[in-house]
Amino acid sequence: MRIVINILLFLLPFVLYVGWLHLKERSPFLKEHWDRKPVVWLGLFGLALSGSYFLWHLSKQSNDPTAIYEPARLENGVWHPARLRPRTPDDDRRPAPAPERPAP
């Protein structure tokens, strides 16, 4: 989902430029409206938008070194995605589960 949001944020300035050309009653399909200068500025602005979202999302991730990773699993037909959960005092007392062996 993050990749889709980054792509949409990068394309947003181009979509707004097409809308602006449409409001000015200019054809967005003519090559003369897509010179190097507007495309470079639109691309830089799109990179700034997607880069700022990437940095914002990176700052919201959990960086707790004591967090416990729970892998994705399927229980009773319900999909539970992978997650990091905070460590509790019970985690230190609970023995680690033995690895499952395939049936012969």
DSSP file with accessible surface (Angstrom, degrees, kcal/mol):
  #  RESIDUE AA STRUCTURE BP1 BP2  ACC     N-H-->O    O-->H-N    N-H-->O    O-->H-N    TCO  KAPPA ALPHA  PHI   PSI    X-CA   Y-CA   Z-CA
    1    1 A M     >        0   0  169      0, 0.0     4,-2.2     0, 0.0     5,-0.2   0.000 360.0 360.0 360.0 -36.6    0.0    0.0    0.0
    2    2 A R  H  >  +     0   0  121      1,-0.2     4,-2.4     2,-0.2     5,-0.2   0.873 360.0  52.8 -63.1 -35.3    2.9    2.4    0.8
    3    3 A I  H  > S+     0   0  128      2,-0.2     4,-2.4     1,-0.2    -1,-0.2   0.916 108.4  49.7 -66.1 -42.1    4.2    1.9   -2.8
    4    4 A V  H  > S+     0   0   77      1,-0.2     4,-2.7     2,-0.2    -2,-0.2   0.925 111.3  49.1 -62.6 -42.8    0.9    2.8   -4.3
    5    5 A I  H  X S+     0   0   50     -4,-2.2     4,-2.6     1,-0.2    -2,-0.2   0.919 110.8  50.5 -64.6 -41.2    0.6    5.9   -2.1
    6    6 A N  H  X S+     0   0   36     -4,-2.4     4,-2.0     2,-0.2    -1,-0.2   0.916 111.6  47.9 -63.1 -41.0    4.2    7.0   -3.1
    7    7 A I  H  X S+     0   0   93     -4,-2.4     4,-2.2     2,-0.2    -2,-0.2   0.929 112.5  48.8 -65.7 -43.0    3.4    6.5   -6.8
    8    8 A L  H  X S+     0   0  111     -4,-2.7     4,-1.4     1,-0.2    -2,-0.2   0.899 110.7  50.5 -64.6 -39.0    0.2    8.5   -6.5
    9    9 A L  H  < S+     0   0   44     -4,-2.6    -1,-0.2     1,-0.2    -2,-0.2   0.865 110.4  50.3 -66.6 -35.0    2.0   11.3   -4.6
   10   10 A F  H  < S+     0   0   64     -4,-2.0     4,-0.4    -5,-0.2    -2,-0.2   0.897 114.1  44.4 -67.4 -38.9    4.6   11.4   -7.4
   11   11 A L  H  X S+     0   0   80     -4,-2.2     4,-2.2     1,-0.2     3,-0.3   0.665  91.4  87.1 -80.3 -15.4    1.9   11.6  -10.1
   12   12 A L  H  X S+     0   0   75     -4,-1.4     4,-2.6     1,-0.2     5,-0.2   0.898  86.1  50.3 -55.7 -46.3   -0.2   14.2   -8.3
   13   13 A P  H  > S+     0   0    6      0, 0.0     4,-2.2     0, 0.0    -1,-0.2   0.899 110.8  50.5 -62.1 -35.1    1.6   17.3   -9.7
   14   14 A F  H  > S+     0   0   43     -4,-0.4     4,-2.2    -3,-0.3    -2,-0.2   0.912 110.6  48.7 -67.4 -40.2    1.3   15.9  -13.2
   15   15 A V  H  X S+     0   0   94     -4,-2.2     4,-2.3     2,-0.2    -1,-0.2   0.917 111.6  49.6 -65.6 -41.5   -2.4   15.4  -12.8
   16   16 A L  H  X S+     0   0  108     -4,-2.6     4,-2.5    -5,-0.2    -2,-0.2   0.883 109.3  52.5 -64.7 -35.8   -2.8   18.9  -11.3
   17   17 A Y  H  X S+     0   0   39     -4,-2.2     4,-2.6    -5,-0.2    -2,-0.2   0.911 108.3  50.1 -65.8 -41.2   -0.9   20.3  -14.3
   18   18 A V  H  X S+     0   0   56     -4,-2.2     4,-2.2     2,-0.2    -2,-0.2   0.921 111.6  49.1 -62.9 -41.5   -3.2   18.5  -16.7
   19   19 A G  H  X S+     0   0   34     -4,-2.3     4,-2.3     2,-0.2    -2,-0.2   0.905 110.3  50.6 -64.0 -39.5   -6.2   19.9  -14.8
   20   20 A W  H  X S+     0   0  116     -4,-2.5     4,-1.9     2,-0.2    -2,-0.2   0.913 110.1  49.7 -65.3 -41.7   -4.6   23.4  -15.0
   21   21 A L  H  <>S+     0   0    1     -4,-2.6     5,-2.9     1,-0.2    -1,-0.2   0.895 110.3  51.4 -62.7 -38.5   -4.1   23.1  -18.7
   22   22 A H  H ><5S+     0   0  138     -4,-2.2     3,-1.3     1,-0.2    -2,-0.2   0.903 109.1  49.7 -65.9 -40.3   -7.7   22.0  -19.1
   23   23 A L  H 3<5S+     0   0  144     -4,-2.3    -1,-0.2     1,-0.3    -2,-0.2   0.843 108.4  52.8 -67.2 -32.5   -9.0   25.0  -17.1
   24   24 A K  T 3<5S-     0   0  114     -4,-1.9    -1,-0.3    -5,-0.2    -2,-0.2   0.382 117.2-117.5 -81.4   4.8   -6.9   27.3  -19.3
   25   25 A E  T < 5S+     0   0  182     -3,-1.3     2,-0.4     1,-0.2    -3,-0.2   0.865  71.1 134.2  58.0  40.8   -8.5   25.7  -22.4
   26   26 A R      < -     0   0  120     -5,-2.9    -1,-0.2    -6,-0.1    -2,-0.1  -0.914  63.1-108.9-113.5 148.4   -5.2   24.4  -23.6
   27   27 A S    >   -     0   0   49     -2,-0.4     3,-1.2     1,-0.2     6,-0.2  -0.615  17.4-156.9 -79.0 124.0   -4.8   20.8  -24.9
   28   28 A P  T 3  S+     0   0   20      0, 0.0    -1,-0.2     0, 0.0    -9,-0.0   0.566  89.5  67.7 -75.2  -3.1   -2.8   18.7  -22.4
   29   29 A F  T 3  S+     0   0  184    -11,-0.1     2,-0.3     3,-0.0    -2,-0.0   0.436  75.7 101.8 -96.4  -0.4   -2.0   16.4  -25.3
   30   30 A L  S X  S-     0   0   81     -3,-1.2     3,-1.2     1,-0.1     4,-0.2  -0.674  70.7-137.6 -85.1 140.3    0.2   18.9  -27.3
   31   31 A K  G >  S+     0   0  186     -2,-0.3     3,-1.8     1,-0.2    -1,-0.1   0.812  97.9  69.1 -66.0 -28.4    3.9   18.5  -27.0
   32   32 A E  G 3  S+     0   0  127      1,-0.3     3,-0.5     2,-0.1    -1,-0.2   0.752  95.7  54.5 -66.1 -22.0    4.5   22.2  -26.6
   33   33 A H  G <  S+     0   0   25     -3,-1.2    -1,-0.3     1,-0.2    -2,-0.2   0.505 102.8  59.2 -87.6  -4.8    2.9   22.2  -23.1
   34   34 A W  S <  S+     0   0   73     -3,-1.8    -1,-0.2    -4,-0.2    -2,-0.1  -0.308  73.6 152.9-119.5  48.4    5.2   19.5  -22.0
   35   35 A D     >  -     0   0   96     -3,-0.5     4,-1.5     1,-0.1     5,-0.2  -0.089  61.3 -95.8 -65.8 177.2    8.6   21.2  -22.4
   36   36 A R  H  > S+     0   0  210      1,-0.2     4,-2.6     2,-0.2     5,-0.2   0.897 117.0  59.6 -65.4 -40.5   11.6   20.2  -20.3
   37   37 A K  H  > S+     0   0  155      1,-0.2     4,-2.2     2,-0.2     5,-0.2   0.944 108.4  39.8 -61.7 -52.3   11.1   23.0  -17.8
   38   38 A P  H  > S+     0   0   31      0, 0.0     4,-2.8     0, 0.0     5,-0.2   0.906 116.0  52.1 -66.1 -35.0    7.6   22.1  -16.5
   39   39 A V  H  X S+     0   0   54     -4,-1.5     4,-2.6     2,-0.2    -2,-0.2   0.918 109.8  48.7 -66.6 -39.4    8.3   18.4  -16.6
   40   40 A V  H  X S+     0   0   71     -4,-2.6     4,-2.6     2,-0.2     5,-0.2   0.942 114.2  45.7 -65.0 -44.9   11.5   18.8  -14.5
   41   41 A W  H  X S+     0   0  167     -4,-2.2     4,-2.5    -5,-0.2    -2,-0.2   0.908 113.8  48.8 -65.2 -40.8    9.7   21.0  -11.9
   42   42 A L  H  X S+     0   0   25     -4,-2.8     4,-2.5    -5,-0.2    -1,-0.2   0.910 112.4  48.9 -64.5 -41.0    6.7   18.7  -11.8
   43   43 A G  H  X S+     0   0   13     -4,-2.6     4,-2.5    -5,-0.2    -2,-0.2   0.913 111.7  48.4 -64.9 -42.0    9.0   15.7  -11.3
   44   44 A L  H  X S+     0   0   93     -4,-2.6     4,-2.3     2,-0.2    -2,-0.2   0.910 112.7  48.1 -65.2 -40.7   11.0   17.4   -8.6
   45   45 A F  H  X S+     0   0  118     -4,-2.5     4,-2.4     2,-0.2    -2,-0.2   0.909 111.7  50.3 -66.3 -39.5    7.8   18.4   -6.8
   46   46 A G  H  X S+     0   0    0     -4,-2.5     4,-2.7     2,-0.2     5,-0.3   0.903 110.6  49.5 -63.7 -40.4    6.5   14.8   -7.1
   47   47 A L  H  X S+     0   0  103     -4,-2.5     4,-2.6     1,-0.2     5,-0.2   0.896 110.1  51.2 -64.9 -37.8    9.8   13.5   -5.7
   48   48 A A  H  X S+     0   0   58     -4,-2.3     4,-2.3     2,-0.2    -2,-0.2   0.915 111.9  47.2 -65.5 -41.2    9.6   15.9   -2.8
   49   49 A L  H  X S+     0   0   42     -4,-2.4     4,-2.1     2,-0.2    -2,-0.2   0.952 116.8  41.3 -64.2 -50.2    6.0   14.8   -2.0
   50   50 A S  H  X S+     0   0   17     -4,-2.7     4,-2.3     1,-0.2    -2,-0.2   0.884 115.5  51.4 -69.5 -34.7    6.7   11.1   -2.2
   51   51 A G  H  X S+     0   0   30     -4,-2.6     4,-2.5    -5,-0.3    -1,-0.2   0.903 109.3  49.7 -67.1 -39.4   10.0   11.5   -0.3
   52   52 A S  H  X S+     0   0   69     -4,-2.3     4,-2.4    -5,-0.2    -2,-0.2   0.896 111.3  49.2 -68.3 -36.3    8.4   13.5    2.5
   53   53 A Y  H  X S+     0   0   44     -4,-2.1     4,-2.9     2,-0.2     5,-0.2   0.920 110.3  51.8 -65.6 -41.0    5.7   10.8    2.8
   54   54 A F  H  X S+     0   0  115     -4,-2.3     4,-2.3     1,-0.2    -2,-0.2   0.934 112.1  45.4 -60.2 -46.0    8.4    8.1    2.9
   55   55 A L  H  X S+     0   0  111     -4,-2.5     4,-2.0     2,-0.2    -1,-0.2   0.891 112.9  50.9 -66.4 -38.4   10.3    9.9    5.7
   56   56 A W  H  X S+     0   0  140     -4,-2.4     4,-1.0     2,-0.2    -2,-0.2   0.937 112.3  46.1 -62.7 -45.9    7.0   10.6    7.6
   57   57 A H  H  < S+     0   0   50     -4,-2.9     4,-0.5     1,-0.2     3,-0.4   0.886 110.4  54.1 -65.1 -36.9    6.1    6.9    7.4
   58   58 A L  H >< S+     0   0   79     -4,-2.3     3,-0.9    -5,-0.2    -1,-0.2   0.888 105.8  52.8 -64.8 -35.8    9.6    5.9    8.4
   59   59 A S  H 3< S+     0   0   80     -4,-2.0    -1,-0.2     1,-0.2    -2,-0.2   0.740 105.0  56.1 -73.0 -20.1    9.4    8.0   11.5
   60   60 A K  T 3< S+     0   0  139     -4,-1.0    -1,-0.2    -3,-0.4    -2,-0.2   0.535  84.6 105.0 -88.1  -8.2    6.1    6.4   12.6
   61   61 A Q  S <  S-     0   0   81     -3,-0.9     2,-0.3    -4,-0.5    -3,-0.0  -0.418  82.4-100.5 -73.8 153.2    7.5    2.9   12.5
   62   62 A S        +     0   0   69      1,-0.1    -1,-0.1    -2,-0.1    -2,-0.1  -0.537  36.0 177.7 -75.1 129.9    8.3    1.1   15.8
   63   63 A N        +     0   0  134     -2,-0.3    -1,-0.1    -3,-0.0    -2,-0.0  -0.002  30.2 138.3-118.8  27.1   11.9    1.2   16.8
   64   64 A D    >   -     0   0   69      1,-0.2     3,-1.5     2,-0.1    -2,-0.1  -0.620  41.7-157.7 -77.2 116.9   11.5   -0.5   20.1
   65   65 A P  T 3  S+     0   0  124      0, 0.0    -1,-0.2     0, 0.0    -3,-0.0   0.713  91.7  56.0 -70.4 -15.3   14.4   -3.0   20.5
   66   66 A T  T 3  S+     0   0   68      2,-0.1    21,-0.1    21,-0.1    -2,-0.1   0.450  81.1 118.7 -93.3  -0.1   12.4   -5.1   23.0
   67   67 A A    <   -     0   0   21     -3,-1.5     2,-0.5    19,-0.1    17,-0.0  -0.309  60.3-133.1 -66.6 150.2    9.5   -5.6   20.7
   68   68 A I  E     -A   85   0A  36     17,-3.1    17,-2.6     2,-0.0     2,-0.4  -0.909  12.8-133.0-108.5 129.5    8.6   -9.1   19.7
   69   69 A Y  E     -A   84   0A 145     -2,-0.5    15,-0.2    15,-0.2    13,-0.0  -0.677  16.5-165.8 -82.9 127.6    7.9  -10.0   16.1
   70   70 A E  E     -A   83   0A  38     13,-2.9    13,-2.0    -2,-0.4     3,-0.1  -0.966  18.7-135.9-111.8 117.5    4.8  -12.1   15.5
   71   71 A P        -     0   0   80      0, 0.0     9,-0.0     0, 0.0     2,-0.0  -0.214  32.2 -85.3 -69.1 163.0    4.8  -13.7   12.0
   72   72 A A        +     0   0   42     10,-0.1     2,-0.3     7,-0.0    10,-0.1  -0.341  56.3 177.2 -64.8 146.4    1.7  -13.7    9.8
   73   73 A R  E     -B   80   0B  86      7,-2.3     7,-2.9    -3,-0.1     2,-0.5  -0.980  31.5-130.8-151.2 161.6   -0.6  -16.6   10.5
   74   74 A L  E     +B   79   0B 117     -2,-0.3     2,-0.5     5,-0.2     5,-0.2  -0.971  27.8 178.0-118.3 114.5   -3.9  -18.1    9.5
   75   75 A E  E >   -B   78   0B  89      3,-2.4     3,-2.1    -2,-0.5    -2,-0.0  -0.975  69.0 -21.7-123.1 120.8   -6.2  -19.0   12.4
   76   76 A N  T 3  S-     0   0  168     -2,-0.5    -1,-0.1     1,-0.3     3,-0.1   0.863 126.0 -52.2  53.1  38.4   -9.7  -20.4   11.8
   77   77 A G  T 3  S+     0   0   68      1,-0.2     2,-0.5    -3,-0.0    -1,-0.3   0.552 114.3 117.6  79.4   5.7   -9.8  -19.0    8.3
   78   78 A V  E <   -B   75   0B  81     -3,-2.1    -3,-2.4     2,-0.0     2,-0.5  -0.924  60.2-136.5-109.8 127.1   -8.9  -15.5    9.5
   79   79 A W  E     -B   74   0B 158     -2,-0.5    -5,-0.2    -5,-0.2    -7,-0.0  -0.692  15.9-167.9 -85.5 125.3   -5.7  -13.9    8.3
   80   80 A H  E     -B   73   0B  60     -7,-2.9    -7,-2.3    -2,-0.5     3,-0.1  -0.960  17.9-138.4-111.4 115.8   -3.6  -12.1   10.9
   81   81 A P        -     0   0   87      0, 0.0   -11,-0.0     0, 0.0     2,-0.0  -0.228  30.7 -87.3 -71.3 163.0   -0.8  -10.0    9.4
   82   82 A A        +     0   0   45    -10,-0.1     2,-0.3   -13,-0.0   -10,-0.1  -0.318  56.9 167.7 -65.8 150.2    2.7   -9.9   10.9
   83   83 A R  E     -A   70   0A 128    -13,-2.0   -13,-2.9    -3,-0.1     2,-0.5  -0.985  37.3-118.4-157.4 164.7    3.2   -7.3   13.6
   84   84 A L  E     -A   69   0A  90     -2,-0.3   -15,-0.2   -15,-0.2   -17,-0.1  -0.950  33.3-173.0-107.1 127.9    5.6   -6.1   16.3
   85   85 A R  E     -A   68   0A  34    -17,-2.6   -17,-3.1    -2,-0.5     3,-0.1  -0.910  29.3-100.3-121.4 151.3    4.1   -6.2   19.8
   86   86 A P        -     0   0   89      0, 0.0     2,-0.2     0, 0.0   -19,-0.1  -0.353  42.9-104.5 -67.6 148.8    5.6   -4.8   23.0
   87   87 A R        -     0   0  114    -21,-0.1   -20,-0.1     2,-0.0   -21,-0.1  -0.502  35.7-159.8 -73.3 139.0    7.2   -7.3   25.4
   88   88 A T    >>  -     0   0   56     -2,-0.2     3,-1.4    -3,-0.1     4,-0.6  -0.782  32.0-108.7-113.2 163.1    5.3   -8.2   28.5
   89   89 A P  H >> S+     0   0   93      0, 0.0     3,-0.8     0, 0.0     4,-0.7   0.823 117.0  62.7 -61.7 -28.0    6.6   -9.7   31.7
   90   90 A D  H 3> S+     0   0   87      1,-0.2     4,-1.5     2,-0.2     3,-0.3   0.763  89.4  69.4 -68.5 -22.8    4.9  -13.1   30.8
   91   91 A D  H <4 S+     0   0   19     -3,-1.4    -1,-0.2     1,-0.2    -4,-0.0   0.827  95.6  52.9 -66.3 -30.8    7.1  -13.4   27.7
   92   92 A D  H << S+     0   0  118     -3,-0.8    -1,-0.2    -4,-0.6    -2,-0.2   0.803 113.0  43.7 -75.3 -25.0   10.2  -14.0   29.8
   93   93 A R  H  < S+     0   0  183     -4,-0.7    -2,-0.2    -3,-0.3    -1,-0.2   0.688  95.0  90.1 -90.3 -21.7    8.5  -16.8   31.7
   94   94 A R  S  < S-     0   0  139     -4,-1.5     2,-0.1     1,-0.1     0, 0.0  -0.613  79.2-125.3 -79.9 129.2    7.0  -18.5   28.7
   95   95 A P        -     0   0  109      0, 0.0    -2,-0.1     0, 0.0    -1,-0.1  -0.408  31.0-100.0 -71.3 151.8    9.2  -21.2   27.1
   96   96 A A        -     0   0   91      1,-0.1     2,-0.1    -2,-0.1     0, 0.0  -0.451  44.4-104.9 -69.1 139.6    9.9  -20.8   23.4
   97   97 A P        -     0   0  125      0, 0.0    -1,-0.1     0, 0.0     3,-0.1  -0.409  34.2-114.0 -68.2 142.6    7.7  -23.1   21.3
   98   98 A A        -     0   0   85      1,-0.1     2,-0.1    -2,-0.1     0, 0.0  -0.516  37.1-101.6 -72.8 143.8    9.4  -26.2   19.9
   99   99 A P        -     0   0  116      0, 0.0     2,-0.3     0, 0.0    -1,-0.1  -0.391  38.9-114.7 -67.2 141.1    9.7  -26.2   16.1
  100  100 A E        -     0   0  191     -2,-0.1     0, 0.0    -3,-0.1     0, 0.0  -0.575  25.3-145.4 -78.0 140.0    7.1  -28.4   14.4
  101  101 A R        -     0   0  222     -2,-0.3    -1,-0.0     1,-0.0     2,-0.0  -0.852  21.9-109.6-105.7 140.2    8.4  -31.4   12.6
  102  102 A P        -     0   0  122      0, 0.0    -1,-0.0     0, 0.0     0, 0.0  -0.350  38.3-104.8 -66.5 146.4    6.8  -32.7    9.4
  103  103 A A              0   0   95      1,-0.1     0, 0.0    -2,-0.0     0, 0.0  -0.470 360.0 360.0 -70.5 140.3    4.9  -35.9    9.7
  104  104 A P              0   0  176      0, 0.0    -1,-0.1     0, 0.0    -3,-0.0  -0.208 360.0 360.0 -72.9 360.0    6.7  -38.9    8.2
